[in-house]
Amino acid sequence: MSFSAQVVRRILALAIIFLSGWIWTRHSDVIQLIVLQRPVLFGRYSQGHFGSLLIATPALWAIASALWTKRPLGPSLANSAIGITTTVLAILVITYLAHFFHRAPLYVETAMPTGKNYSMQLAGSVRRRPPNQTYELLFRDIPEQVRSYPDAPPGYNESTIRLTTDANGFRNPTVKKHYDIVAVGDSFVAGSNVSDDQTWTHLLGQAIDRDIYNLGVGGSGPPTYMSNYVYFGLNLTPRVALFMIYEGNDFKENVVLTDPLPPTVAERIDEHFENAMNSSPVRLGLQRLSHDLLEYLGATRPVPGYAEKLGFMPIKLVTAEHTMYYSFDPKRVIYLNYSAEAFAASPEWKATANILGQIIKISRDNNILPLFIYAPSAPHVVLPLVKDNIPAEQLRYFVSLKNKNIPAADVFKQQVFANLDSEQNVVLDFCRAQKIDCLALTDVLRAATVSGKQTYFSYDQHWTPDGNAVAAKAIEHFLREKNVLN
């Protein structure tokens, strides 16, 4: 190799070393990560960004090393590529094999069992927690991520939670042969982040002196509501079934009732490896390392521009006796920003309405009275209370971190507040058309919030113990008004 060629190679090697350092100076959009509650490593990087840097840096070093040596460039680069490739493959293989030792899942989900003569074709799955378990958990209402809102204000009081599952895997002390009432829904029925004796189903059962079977399970939607209701609820021969519809999650694109096409071999393999990697102790260990160490480093650095761009979040609500804070993801606002006409025509609502219609038919065929409870999301309840305190530009910027296709700030703010009740009104119209009684909890939760009760957690989308108590009292009045307790 000539002297000039060697000099050129070493200059290139030094340039690549410089590049390998420079790429670490480029940080992620920290404000976006905070708003979306994504992990921030070293106070600067998203997990994906940091992972890319970990892969790119040794690769650049390997290239620089190959350029620096006097050996032929081709073999040197090939050796470096082989070393990097084998290392990555070894990590992937170890991560995959480790999934065979993964811990028990929080939920058990199986395909809808067959063999019973149901009145229609059912889709979805049966979902529940592991049966006969008791959990003691410490719940702290704090931001999900270490690097979060600057000077994050305090949330709801810290508490110890007791969560008990019965032989079926639902949140009940025992399983009896018969219940007067079954309650069906997601985590708002199950009672997320509250103790067994603080759920609205428990409080309601005490108030009306009736046995209520809680069929709620987190992470579920209308197809699972129907499957759990049919497979478990009907056998309990209830007189009344309460179906809670949560507007924050129940109108999604994946709400379908038809049986999907059987997965191909490639799809099954892809799903298997995705599940294996997600449940691997290696991955979980890296996540723990990230949360316990890497996310704390630089977590208290100032966030330039946050006050100007997003000073309203978390939302501060001052009442006569209390100051409360509420936060939520931009998607919660996006879910609410439909006109009634657009929502009624959407495939998400049509699919959900189809499932609700099937649930009504199943109930009536089994001489069960179906009643619907509409659970609003936190922004639906809180936003009207602080409308004048939210700058239009900040609201627009907040939502733009999740969806760029939105109008000018003043127009967008007016649009959001005009649409807040749209989904609720469409559901209420559906219930009237089906001759089904439906209770919307929005007004009672908002009134309780104005009075000084913190109805939702500050950093979690679910009801506090106070929120559960408000819901229980409102549902009690609803049942008595409809004269269904006699």
BALO-309876 format. One record per residue: residue in three letters; x negated, y negated, z of N, C-alpha, C, O in turn. Coordinates in pm, whole numbers, plus 50000, padded with zeros to 5 digits. Layout:
ALAXYZXYZXYZXYZ ...
//
This chain:
MET499155011850000500005000050000499114987550000498174986650080 SER499404978049910498594965949902498824957250025499824958350095 PHE497834948250049497924939250164499154930450156499844928350256 SER499424925150036500574916150021501894923350045502804917650104 ALA501994935850000503224943550023503424946250172504544945550222 GLN502324949250242502414951550386502864938950459503674939650552 VAL502344927350417502744914650479504244912250459504944908350553 VAL504714914550337506134912550307506994921550395508014917350450 ARG506564934250405507344943650488507394939150633508444940150697 ARG506274934350685506254930250826507044917350849507634915550955 ILE507034908550751507884896550761509354900550765510134895350844 LEU509704909850677511094914950679511414921650811512524920050864 ALA510454929250866510684935950994510934925751105511834927451187 LEU510114915151106510304904651208511654897751190512324894351288 ALA512044895551065513344889251038514484897951089515474892951144 ILE514344911151071515394920251117515424920651270516504921351329 ILE514254920251335514224919751481514924907151530515704907451625 PHE514624895851462515294883251497516814884751479517584880251563 LEU517224890951369518644892951342519294901451451520424898851493 SER518564911751498519114920551602519354913051733520214916751812 GLY518574902451755518814894251874519884883951850520684880951939 TRP519904878351728520874867751696522304872751703523194865451747 ILE522544885051661523924889951660524514890551801525734890351818 TRP523644891251903524154891552040524604877752087525284876552189 THR524224867352014524654853752051526054850652000526654840752042 ARG526584858851912527934856751857528934863751946528884875951960 HIS529844856452006530774862552100532174863752041532474857551939 SER533004871652105534384873552061535224861352099534744852352169 ASP536464861052052537404850452091537894853552232538834861252251 VAL537234847452330537514850852470538934846752509539594854052584 ILE539404835352461540774831152494541784841352445542734844652516 GLN541594846252324542514856352271542474869052356543524874752386 LEU541294873352396541174885352479541864883352614542514892452664 ILE541744871452671542394868552799543904868952784544604875252865 VAL544414862352682545874861752663546454875652637547514879052689 LEU545764883652558546244897152527545854907352634546164919152621 GLN545164902552739544714911052849543914923152798544234934652826 ARG542874919852722541934929852674540634928552754540294917652799 PRO539904939552773538644938752848537654929252782537554928752659 VAL536914921852865535864912952817534564917252885534454916453007 LEU533594921652808532314926452863531294915152864531164907652767 PHE530574914052975529564903552993530164889552977529444879852951 GLY531464888552993532124875552979532174870452837532534858852815 ARG531794878952737531624874052600532234882952492532714877952390 TYR532214896252514532494905352404533734914052430534014918052543 SER534444916652321535474927052328534764940552329533584941352299 GLN535494951252365534884964452365534434968552226533364974352209 GLY535244965552125534874968951988533634961251943532754966951879 HIS533584948451976532434940151941531174945552009530124946851946 PHE531294948552139530134953552213529684967052158528484969552144 GLY530634975752126530284988752069529564987251935528624994551907 SER530034977751853529374975351725527944970551745527034974551672 LEU527744962051846526394957251875525494968751921524314969351884 LEU526034977752001525234989152048524824998251934523755004351938 ILE525664999151833525305007551717524365000051624523395005651573 ALA524664987251600523884979551504522464976851551521524977051472 THR522294974251682520984970251731519914981051712518874978251652 PRO520134993351760519095003651736518915006851588517825010451545 ALA520005005551510519865008051366518944997551304518095000851222 LEU519114984951342518244974351292516814976351340515864974151264 TRP516644980351464515304983051516514624994451437513434993851406 ALA515405004551407514855015951332514395011351194513335015451146 ILE515195002851130514804997650998513544988951010512634989950928 ALA513514980451116512334972051136511094980451161510014977351112 SER511254991051239510114999951267509615006551140508405007751120 ALA510545010851054510155017250928509425007450838508485011150768 LEU509854994750840509194984550759507814981050814506904978050737 TRP507654981450945506414977051008505254986850985504104982850970 THR505584999750981504535009850967503945009550827504505003650735 LYS502795016150814502125017050684502575029250605502155031350491 ARG503425037250666503895049150597504875045250485505425034350487 PRO505085054150388506025051150280507415047750337507875053950433 LEU508045037850276509315032650330510435043050325511215044350420 GLY510525050450214511635059950199511685070350309512715071650375 PRO510595077950333510615087950440510845081850578511525087750662 SER510275069950602510465063550733511935060150757512465062750865 LEU512595054350657514025051150671514855063850685515815064250762 ALA514465074350611515205087050620515115092950760516115097450815 ASN513905092850817513725098050953514555090051054515165095751144 SER514565076851037515355068351126516845071451113517555072551212 ALA517315072950989518725075950965519105089351026520175090751085 ILE518215099351012518495112551070518585111651222519475117551283 GLY517655104251283517675102851428518945096151478519545100651576 ILE519355085351411520565078251452521795087051432522675087651517 THR521855093751317523015102051286523155113651384524255116251433 THR522075120451412522155131851505522535127251647523255134251718 THR522055115551685522415110351817523915107451826524585111151922 VAL524425100751722525865097651720526685110451718527675111551790 LEU526295120151637527025132851630526985140151763527985146051805 ALA525845139951831525735146651961526685140152062527335147052140 ILE526755126852060527665119752152529125123552123529905125852215 LEU529475124051993530845127551956531185141851998532275144452049 VAL530255151151977530495165152013530665166552164531585173352211 ILE529785160152241529895160852387531205154752435531865160352523 THR531595143452376532855136952414534035146152384534965147252464 TYR534005152652268535095161652232535165173652325536235176852375 LEU534045180252348534045192252433534475189152575535075197452643 ALA534155177052621534495173352758536005172252780536475172752894 HIS536785170752670538225168952689538875181552747539975180952802 PHE538195193152735538765205352791538805204752945539455213053009 PHE538115195053003538075193653148538805181053193538565176053303 HIS539695175853107540355163353142541365165553255541855176553276 ARG541645154653327542555155353441544005156753393544315154553276 ALA544875160553485546285162253452546895148953407546595138553466 PRO547735149053303548335136653254549355131053353549895138353437 LEU549605117853343550595111353428552015115453388552925115453471 TYR552195118853261553515122653212553425135653133552395138753073 VAL554505143053135554615155553060555635153152951556785149452979 GLU555235155152827556125152552715556165164752624555135169652580 THR557365169552597557545181352512558645178652411559495169952431 ALA558635186252303559675184952202561015188852263561085196852356 MET562085183052210563415185952260563675200952252563645206552142 PRO563935207652365564185222052361565385225652273566335217952263 THR565315237052211566405241652126567135253152194566745257652302 GLY568175257752130568875269352182570215266252244570995275252274 LYS570495253152264571795249552317572675244552202572175239452102 ASN573945246052219574885242052115575265227352135576355224252183 TYR574355218152098574645203952109575585199751997575665206151892 SER576295188752022577285184251924576645177151805577345173651710 MET575295174951809574625168151699573155171851701572645177751797 GLN572485168351594571045170651586570325160351672570535148251656 LEU569475164951763568755155951851567315154651805566705164351759 ALA566775142751818565375140251790564755134151915565435132552017 GLY563485130751907562835125552026562265136852109562145148052061 SER561915133852233561285143952318561785142452460562365132252498 VAL561555152752539561825152352682560555147252749559465152552726 ARG560695136952831559535130652895559815129353044560895125253085 ARG558815132853125558965132053270557575132353333556575134553265 ARG557535130053462556285131353536556085145853578557015153753573 PRO554855149353620554665162853676555605164953795555745155953878 PRO556245176453804557245178753909556635180654046555475184454062 ASN557475177954147557145180654288555825174254332554955180854389 GLN555705161554302554495154154339554855142354429555945136854420 THR553915138754515554045126654596552755118654581551655123754604 TYR552915106054543551755097354521551805085954622552865080254648 GLU550655082454677550505070554762549545061254688548385064654667 LEU550035049654650549255040654567549235026654626550235022154683 LEU548115019854614548035005854653548244997454528547484998454432 PHE549264989154530549544980454416549174966154449549614960554549 ARG548364960354363547984946354376548414938954249548054942854138 ASP549184928554268549684920854154548604910954110548634899154146 ILE547674915954033546564908053983546454910353833547014920053782 PRO545724901753761545554904153617544964917853590544164923053668 GLU545374923653481544924937153445543414937553423542764947453456 GLN542864926853367541444926553334540674917653431541234908453491 VAL539394920453446538544912953539538394898453492538594889153570 ARG538034896653366537934883153311539294879553256539714884753153 SER539974870653324541344867653289541564852553296540634844653276 TYR542804848753325543144834653331542194827253425541944831953536 PRO541644815753385540754808253473541434804953606542564799953608 ASP540744807953716541304805353849542704811253862543644804453903 ALA542824824153825544134830853826544824829153960544244832754063 PRO546044823753963546744821754090547194834954150547224845054080 PRO547534835054278547954847554343549294852454288550154844654248 GLY549444865654288550694871554244551564875654362551464869854470 TYR552404885654341553314890554445552494897454552551344901354529 ASN553074899054669552354904854782551844918954751552524926854686 GLU550654921854800550084935354789550934945154869551454941654975 SER551064957454818551894967254889551414981354861550764984054760 THR551744990454952551485004654933552755011254879553835009654936 ILE552605018454772553765024354703553795039354727552765046154719 ARG554965044454756555185058954765556075062954648557165057554631 LEU555605072454568556335077054451556495092154460555505099554467 THR557735096754460558045110954476558755116054352559665109554302 THR558345127754303559065133954192559705146954239559185153954326 ASP560865150154178561585162254214561145174054126560165173154052 ALA561885184854135561515196954060561605195053910560975202453834 ASN562365185153866562465182153722561405172253675561195170653555 GLY560725165653769559725155753731560245141553727559605132853669 PHE561425139053788561975125653793561945120253935561695127554031 ARG562205107353948561985100654076563205102154168564005092954183 ASN563305113754227564375116854322563795125654432562835133054406 PRO564345125054553563805133454660564025148354636563155156554666 THR565195151754583565525165754554566425166154432566795155854377 VAL566775178254389567715180054280568945187354334568845198854378 LYS570085180754330571345187154370572065192454246571675189554133 LYS573105200254269573845205754157574725195354090575005196253970 HIS575155185354168576085175554113575725161554162575315159754277 TYR575885151854075575695137754110576865129754055577345132453944 ASP577315120154130578405111554082577945102953964578695100453870 ILE576695098553971576165089053872574765093353830573965097553914 VAL574465092353701573085093653655572675080353594573475073653530 ALA571415076653614570875064253557569765068053459568855075453494 VAL569865062853338568965066853229568245054553175568845044053157 GLY566945056053151566195044853095564695046953108564225058153123 ASP563965035853102562515036553107562015032953246562665036053346 SER560855026253253560255022953383561085013353465560915012753587 PHE561995005753402562864996953479563905004953556564425000153658 VAL564225016853511565085025853587564255033753687564635035153803 ALA563135038853643562275046753733561785038353850561625043553961 GLY561545025453827561065016753934559555015653934558895021554019 SER559015008253839557555007153827556994997853933557474986753952 ASN555965002654003555214994754102556024990954225555714981154292 VAL557064998754255557784997354381557925011154443557805021254374 SER558175011554573558315024254643559665030754618560585024454566 ASP559755043454656560985051054634562215043854689563265043754625 ASP562085037954807563245031654871563475017354826564345010454880 GLN562705012654725562874999054673563434998754531563684987954478 THR563635010254469564185010454335565645006354339566335008554438 TRP566105000454230567504996054229568475007854235569585006454286 THR568075019554183568965031154191569135035654336570235039254377 HIS568055035554413568155039254555568995029054631569865032854709 LEU568755016354609569505005854679570975006254642571845004454727 LEU571255008654514572645009454469573345021454532574485020354577 GLY572675032854535573275044754594573635042654740574675047154786 GLN572755035754813573055032754953574255023354965575115025255051 ALA574305013154879575355003054889576745008754858577725004654920 ILE576825017954764578135023254725578395037054784579455042954761 ASP577415042254861577545055354924577845066254821578775074154837 ARG577035066454717577165076554612575785082554582574755075954599 ASP575785095054537574555101254492574275096854348575105098554259 ILE573095091254328572675086854194571405094354156570435094554232 TYR571425100654039570245107853991569485098753896570025094253795 ASN568225096053929567375087153850566685095153740565795103253767 LEU567085092653615566485099153499565515089753427565135092353313 GLY565115078953493564215069553431562795074953423562345082153512 VAL562095071353317560695075453302559965064953219560455060653115 GLY558795061053267558025050753198557575055053061557375066853034 GLY557395045252973556865047952840557845054552745557435059852642 SER559135054252778560115060952691560965050552619560885038552647 GLY561775055252527562665046752450563965053952422564165065052471 PRO564855047952344566185053852321566205068452280567055075852331 PRO565315073252190565375087552158565135096352280565785106652297 THR564175092252365563895100052487565025098552588565335108152659 TYR565635086652596566785085052685567825095852654568345102552743 MET568115097352525569155106852486568715121152514569515129252563 SER567465124452485567005138052509567045141452657567535152152695 ASN566525132552742566535135052886567965136052939568265144353025 TYR568825127552889570225127452932570915140552897571615146452980 VAL570715145052774571375157352730570785169452801571525178252846 TYR569465170052810568825182052864568935183153015569075194153069 PHE568875171853084568935172153230570235166253286570835171853378 GLY570665155053231571785147753290573115154753280573875154753377 LEU573425160753168574745166953150574965178353248576085180753292 ASN573895185553282574015196853374574405192353516574855200553596 LEU574245179453545574565174253679576025170053689576465165253794 THR576775171653581578215168753573578585155453638579455155153725 PRO577955144353598578295131353657579635126153604580105130353498 ARG580215117053679581415110153630581035097553553581755093253463 VAL579885091653589579445079053530577975080353490577175086253562 ALA577625074753375576225074053332575875059553304576525052853224 LEU574845054753372574355041053353573145041453261572145047753293 PHE573235034653147572135034053051571555020053051572235010453015 MET570305018953092569655005953095568865003952967568035012252930 ILE569124992852899568434989252776567484977852808567914967152851 TYR566194980052789565204969652816564804963052684564244969552595 GLU565084950052673564854943252546563364942152513563004939752397 GLY562494943852611561074942452585560474953752506559434951952442 ASN561114965752507560504977452441561474985652356561024993652273 ASP562754983952374563694993652317564094990952173564814998952113 PHE563624980052116563944977151976562634977251896562084966751863 LYS562174989251868560874990951803561034997951669562065004151641 GLU559984996851587560015003151455560085018351463560595024851372 ASN559575024051573559525038751582560785044651643560815056451677 VAL561845036551656563115041751708563855048351593564555041651517 VAL563705061451580564335068751471565085080651529564765085451638 LEU566075085151457566865096451505566735108751416567045119851459 THR566285106751294566155118151203564895125951235563915120351284 ASP564915138751207563735147051229562655142951131562915141851011 PRO561425140751179560335137351087559915149451005560195160851041 LEU559245146650894558695157550815557635164950895556915158650974 PRO557515177950877556465185250951555095179550917554815176750801 PRO554235177651017552905171950990552065181350905552185193550915 THR551235175550823550315183550743549195188650833549045184450947 VAL548405197950777547265203150852546305191850888545805191151000 ALA546045183150791545135171950816545665162850926544905158151010 GLU546975160250926547585151651029547495158151166547245151351266 ARG547705171351172547615178351301546185177851354545965175751473 ILE545215179951264543805179451306543455165451355542795163851458 ASP543885155351280543595141551318544215138151453543575131751537 GLU545465142451475546125139751603545415147051718545255141551827 HIS544985159451691544295167151795543005160051839542755158451958 PHE542205155851740540935149551775541155135851840540395132051929 GLU542165128651798542455115751862542845117852008542355110752096 ASN543715127452034544125130352172542945135352255542805131852372 ALA542095143752193540935149052265539985137952305539505137652419 MET539705128852214538795117852244539375108552349538665103752438 ASN540685105852340541315096652435541355102352576541305094852674 SER541455115652589541565121752721540225126752775540165132052886 SER539155125152698537845130352739537325123252863537375110952869 PRO536815130752962536195124453078535025115353042534725105853114 VAL534345118252929533245109652887533785095652854533235085652899 ARG534845095252777535445082352742535985075452867535785063452885 LEU536665083052953537215077253075536095072153166536235061853232 GLY534965079453168533835074953248533235062053195532845053353272 LEU533145061053061532645048653002533585036953030533145025753054 GLN534895039753028535845029353063535675024953208535775013053239 ARG535425034553296535205031253437533935022853454533925013153529 LEU532875026753383531635018953387531885004853337531394995153394 SER532645003853230532954990753174533704982253275533354970653298 HIS534744988053336535574980353428534844976853557534984965753608 ASP534064986153609533424984053740532124976053732531674970853834 LEU531524975053613530244967953605530214957753492530074945753518 LEU530354962353368530124953553255531134942153247530804931253202 GLU532384944553291533404934153285533274923853397533834912953389 TYR532524927353503532304917753611531174907953577531144896853629 LEU530264912153492529134903653458529614892153369530084894353258 GLY529494879953418529944868253343531434865753349531954857453275 ALA532134872953438533604871853442534084858353492535214854453464 THR533244851153566533674838253622533154826353542533264814853586 ARG532594828953425532154817853342533344809053303534454814053289 PRO533114796153286534204787553236534684792253099533924798253022 VAL535944789353069536514792852938536754779752864537804773552883 PRO535814775452782535964762552715537244761652633537554770652555 GLY537984750952653539184748352574540444754852626541524752552571 TYR540344763052734541544770252777542634760652825543794762152787 ALA542274750952908543274741752964543994734152853545204731952861 GLU543264730152750543874722552642544744731352552545784727052503 LYS544304743652531545024752352438546134760152504547174762552443 LEU545924764252631546874773452695547084770452843547244779552923 GLY547074757952879547174754353019548454758653087548504759053210 PHE549504761753012550784765353073550844779853121551764783653194 MET549874788053081549894802353113548764805953209547604803253178 PRO549074811953327550384816653373551354805153402550954794353443 ILE552624807853379553654797853400553834795253549553964804653628 LYS553834782653585554024778653724555464774253744555964765553673 LEU556124780353840557514777053870557624772954016557364780954105 VAL557994760654040558104755254176559574754254214560364747854144 THR559934760754325561294759854378561234752554512560184747854555 ALA562374751554576562434743954702561524749854809560984742554892 GLU561344763254806560594769754913559324776654865558424779054945 HIS559244779854737558114787954691557554782654560558234775954483 THR556284785954537555644784054406555284797854353554564805454418 MET555794801054235555594814254177554934812854040555004802353975 TYR554294823653997553624823653868554064835853788554244846753842 TYR554234833653659554634844453569553754844253444553504833653386 SER553294855953404552524857053280553094868453197553734877553249 PHE552844867853067553294878452977552504877552848551864867452819 ASP552584888252772551894889252644552674881552537553894880752547 PRO551994875852436552714868952328553774877552260554774872352210 LYS553564890752257554544899252188555904898452254556914900852188 ARG555954895252385557254894052451558064882552393559284883352383 VAL557384871852356558054860552292558434863952149559514860552102 ILE557524870752080557794874651941559034883551934559864881951845 TYR559164893052028560314902052029561634894452043562664898951993 LEU561594882852110562814875152133563134865352020564254860152013 ASN562184862851933562344852251834563004857351707562434856651598 TYR564224862351722565064866351609566364858551619566894856351728 SER566894854351506568274849551508569184861551525568784872951498 ALA570404859251571571344870251590571574877751459571684889951457 GLU571654870151349571914876451218570734885051176570914896251128 ALA569514879751194568334887351153568164899851238567824910451187 PHE568404898551368568254910251455569314920851423568994932751416 ALA570554916651403571634926151373571364933751244571784945151229 ALA570674927351151570384933751021569074941451021568764948050922 SER568314940851129566994947151131567104962351141568024967551203 PRO566164969551080566184984251092565974988851235566474999551273 GLU565244981051316565014984851456566334985351532566614994951604 TRP567154974751516568434974751587569384985351530570074992051605 LYS569414986851399570314996751341569985010851390570895018651419 ALA568695013951400568295027151451568685028551597569185039051638 THR568445017951677568805018551819570305019751835570775027651916 ALA571065011851759572525012451768573055026351733574015031051793 ASN572405032751637572805046451601572625055851720573495064151747 ILE571485054651789571235063151905572235060052017572765069252079 LEU572475047252042573425043652147574825048952113575565053252202 GLY575175048551985576465054151944576535069151971577575074252012 GLN575425076251947575385090551975575495093152126576165102552169 ILE574845084752205574915086152351576345084252399576825091552486 ILE577025074552343578435072052380579285084252346580105088552427 LYS579085089852228579865101652186579595113652278580515120452320 ILE578315116052307577965127052396578665125352531579205134852586 SER578635113152582579255110552713580755113152709581285119952796 ARG581415107852611582865109552602583255124052578584265128852630 ASP582435131152499582725145352476582625153552605583235164152617 ASN581845148352702581655155352829582395148652944582095150953061 ASN583375140352909584225133553009583395125353109583685125053229 ILE582365118853058581515110153138581725095853092581765093152971 LEU581865086553186582045072553151580675066053129579895064853223 PRO580365061653006579085054952982579205039953009580145033552962 LEU578265034553082578175020253107576765015753074575795022753105 PHE576635004153011575324999152971574904987553059575724979153098 ILE573624987153090573014976253166571914970253079571014977453034 TYR571984957253055571004950452970569954943853059570264934753136 ALA568704948653048567604943353128566784933653044566184937852945 PRO566744920953080565964911153002564494911853036564114916553143 SER563664907152946562234905952973561964893253052562814884353060 ALA560784892353110560434880853195560544867553121561114858153177 PRO560024866152997560164853152931561604849052905561924837152907 HIS562494858752882563904855552861564494848852986565324839852976 VAL564054853453102564564847953228563864834953264564514825453308 VAL562554834353246561764823353302561634811453208561664800053255 LEU561494813553077561194802552987562194790952996561754779452997 PRO563514793353002564424781953011564214773353137564584761653140 LEU563624779253240563404771953365562224762353358562104753253440 VAL561354764353260560144756053249559994750253109558884746553068 LYS561074749353036561024745052896560284731752880559454730452791 ASP560594722052965560004708752950558524708352988557834698652957 ASN558034718853055556644719153100555714726753006554524728253034 ILE556264731452895555454739152800555244730752675556174728752597 PRO554024725852653553754718252531553974726952407553574738552403 ALA554604721252307554924728752186553674734352119553674745652071 GLU552594726452115551364731052052550774743052126550254752352064 GLN550864742852260550334754052337551174766552318550624777552309 LEU552494765152312553364776752288553054782852152552984795052137 ARG552884774252053552584779251919551224786451917551094797251859 TYR550224780351980548904786551983548964799952056548334809652012 PHE549704800652165549854812852243550374824252155549804835152155 VAL551444821852082552044832251999551184835051876551164846351826 SER550474824851826549654826851706548504836551729547944841851634 LEU548144838951856547094848751885547554862951854546734872151847 LYS548854864751835549404877951801550044877951661550074888251594 ASN550534866151619551224865251490550924851551428551334841351483 LYS550224851451318549814838851255550934832351174550884820351146 ASN551914840051136552944835151044554084828351121555174833951132 ILE553824816451173554834809151249554854794551203553844789551154 PRO555984787751218556104774051169555364763851257554674767551352 ALA555534751051224554924740251299555394740551444556454746051475 ALA554584734651533554784736051677556174731951723556854739851789 ASP556624719951690557934715151737559064723851684560014727051756 VAL558954727651557559984736251497559984749851565561044755351595 PHE558794755151590558694768351651559254768551792559984777751828 LYS558934758551872559454758152009560984757552009561644764752084 GLN561534749151924562994748251915563594761551872564644765651922 GLN562924768151778563394781151728563394791651838564364799151852 VAL562314792351916562194802352022563324800852123563974810652159 PHE563554788652170564574786752273565984788452218566894792252291 ALA566174785752090567484788052030567774802952015568944806952014 ASN566714811252004566894825451979566844834252104567034846352093 LEU566604828652221566374836852339567494846752366567234858052408 ASP568734842952344569874851652377570354860152260571324867552274 SER569674859352146570194865852025570334880852041571394886452013 GLU569274887552087569324902252099570384906352200571134915752176 GLN570424899352311571424902452413572834901152356573684909752380 ASN573094890552281574434888552226574804899352126575954903552119 VAL573824903952047574094914651951574454927552026575374934651986 VAL573724930652133574024942652211575394941552276576154951252276 LEU575734929952331577044928152392578164929452289579214935252317 ASP577934924152169578944925752062579104940452025580224945152003 PHE578004947652020578064962051990578904969252095579744977552062 CYS578664966152222579404972752330580894969652323581724978352346 ARG581224957152293582644953652279583284961452165584414966152176 ALA582554962852054583094970251940583284984951974584204991451923 GLN582414990352061582495004352101583415006452220583605017752267 LYS583994995352271584844995652390584075001452511584585009852585 ILE582834996452526581955000452634581644988152719581294977752665 ASP581774989352850581414978352939579894977252949579184987252963 CYS579414964852942577974962452949577704950553040578354940153028 LEU576754952053129576354941353220574984936153177574014943753176 ALA574904923353142573624916953114573124910453244573844902653306 LEU571914913753283571364909153411570624895853401570074891053500 THR570604889853284569804877753262570194866453355569334860653422 ASP571464863353361571914851753441571664853753590571244844353658 VAL571934865753642571754867753786570274867653823569904862653930 LEU569434873053735567994872753763567464858453756566614854553837 ARG567964850753660567524836753649567974828653769567214820653823 ALA569204830853812569704823553929568904827054054568584818354135 ALA568564839854069567774844054184566374837954177565804834254280 THR565814837054057564494831154040564514816454077563604811554144 VAL565534809354035565674795154069565794793254220565294783454275 SER566454802654286566664801454431565404804154511565384801754632 GLY564344808954446563084811154516562654825554525561604828454583 LYS563434834954469563034849054469562114851654349562414847454238 GLN561014858654373560154862454262560654875654208560424886154267 THR561344875054096562054886754043561144895753959561374907853953 TYR560144890153896559174898053819557794895953882557524885553941 PHE556934905853868555554904053913554874893353830555284890553717 SER553844887353885553114876953812552324882553695552254876253589 TYR551734894253712550834899753611551284913353561550474920953508 ASP552524916453577553104929053531554524925953485555174917153542 GLN555004933053384556294929753322557504934553403558634931453366 HIS557284941953510558394948453579558954940153694558384930053735 TRP560104944753745560744938053858559984940653988559474951654011 THR559914930454070559414931854205560474938954291561564941654242 PRO560164941954417561224946754507562414937054512563564941454518 ASP562134924054510563224914154508564034915354380565264914654383 GLY563364917154267564074918654141564934931054139566054930754089 ASN564424942154193565224954354202566444952354290567534957254260 ALA566274944954400567404942354490568474933854422569664936354439 VAL568044923854344569004915554269569764924054168570974922754155 ALA569034932754096569684941353998570674950854065571774952854015 ALA570284956754179571164966154250572454959354293573544964954277 LYS572344947254347573544940054393574444936554275575664937954285 ALA573864932254165574674928654048575374940853990576544940153951 ILE574674952253985575284964453931576364969454026577394974653981 GLU576154968054156577204971654252578474963754226579564969454218 HIS578344950654213579524942254185580174946154054581404946154042 PHE579364949453955579864953653824580694966353836581784967253779 LEU580184976253909580924988853925582214986854001583234992853968 ARG582174978454104583404975954180584414968254096585614970754103 GLU583924958854017584824950953932585494959853828586664957853795 LYS584764969553776585324978753677586104990153739586684998453669 ASN586114990453871586925000353945586585014653906587475022853879 VAL585275017653902584835031053862584355039253981583875050453964 LEU584475033854102583975040854220585055048554294584765055454392 ASN586295047454249587385054254319587475069054280588335076254330 
//
